[in-house]
């Protein structure tokens, strides 16, 4: 069974915004798309750049290093040079706490 860990509070990530959170050794990108929170790996699968330093447009984050794009809703790579998807993390909200499920 996956354990959950609080990583943020509601309001920490406004609509259309992103936030880097660290869970143990993992860097995770939280993104708010139309009021719903999503969590994916913060590390681009092409060149290991930090996606939280990139740009969120709609439901896609653009890597600041080489322009790869990923859907934060699914992790899917939508524009190269990256072709591998991002790891996704289940997000839960309890009260005002944002929780990630970890394996």
C-alpha positions in Angstrom: 0.0 0.0 0.0 1.3 3.4 -0.9 1.8 5.9 1.8 0.7 9.5 1.6 2.8 12.5 2.5 1.8 16.2 2.9 3.7 18.3 0.3 1.7 21.6 0.2 -1.4 23.4 1.3 -4.2 24.4 -0.9 -3.5 27.9 -2.1 0.3 27.2 -2.4 -0.3 26.5 -6.1 -2.7 28.9 -7.8 -4.6 28.1 -11.0 -2.1 28.0 -13.9 0.9 27.8 -11.6 3.5 25.2 -10.7 5.5 24.4 -7.6 8.5 22.2 -6.9 8.3 19.9 -3.9 10.8 17.5 -2.7 9.8 14.1 -1.4 12.8 12.3 0.0 15.2 12.1 -2.9 12.6 12.8 -5.5 11.8 16.2 -7.1 8.1 16.5 -7.9 6.4 19.2 -9.9 2.9 20.1 -8.7 0.8 21.9 -11.3 -2.7 23.4 -11.0 -4.7 23.0 -14.2 -8.1 24.6 -14.1 -8.3 24.1 -10.3 -7.2 20.5 -10.3 -3.7 19.5 -9.0 -1.4 17.1 -10.8 2.0 15.8 -9.8 4.8 14.6 -12.2 8.5 14.2 -12.0 10.3 17.5 -12.1 13.1 16.0 -14.1 12.9 16.2 -17.9 13.4 12.8 -19.5 15.6 14.2 -22.2 18.4 16.1 -20.4 17.5 16.0 -16.7 16.6 19.7 -16.5 14.3 21.0 -13.8 10.8 21.4 -15.3 9.7 23.7 -12.5 12.1 26.3 -14.0 10.1 26.0 -17.3 6.7 27.3 -18.4 3.2 26.0 -17.9 0.8 26.6 -20.7 -2.6 25.1 -20.3 -1.9 21.5 -19.3 1.6 21.3 -20.7 4.9 22.2 -19.1 7.8 23.2 -21.4 11.4 22.3 -20.4 13.6 25.4 -20.2 16.7 23.6 -21.6 15.6 22.2 -25.0 11.9 22.9 -25.3 10.5 19.5 -24.7 6.8 19.6 -23.7 4.9 17.2 -21.4 1.2 17.0 -20.4 1.1 17.4 -16.6 -2.2 15.5 -16.6 -0.7 12.3 -18.0 3.1 12.7 -18.1 3.0 12.2 -21.9 5.8 13.8 -23.9 4.1 15.9 -26.6 7.1 17.6 -28.2 10.7 16.5 -28.5 13.5 16.1 -28.1 12.1 14.1 -25.1 10.2 11.0 -26.1 9.8 9.3 -22.7 6.9 10.2 -20.4 7.3 11.7 -16.9 6.5 9.6 -13.8 3.1 10.5 -12.4 2.1 10.7 -8.7 -1.4 10.4 -7.4 -2.6 13.6 -5.6 -5.1 13.7 -2.8 -6.6 16.7 -0.9 -7.6 16.3 2.7 -9.0 19.5 4.1 -6.4 22.1 3.1 -3.5 19.5 2.8 -2.2 18.4 -0.5 -0.9 14.8 -0.3 1.1 12.7 -2.7 1.0 8.9 -2.8 4.4 7.4 -2.7 5.5 3.9 -3.5 
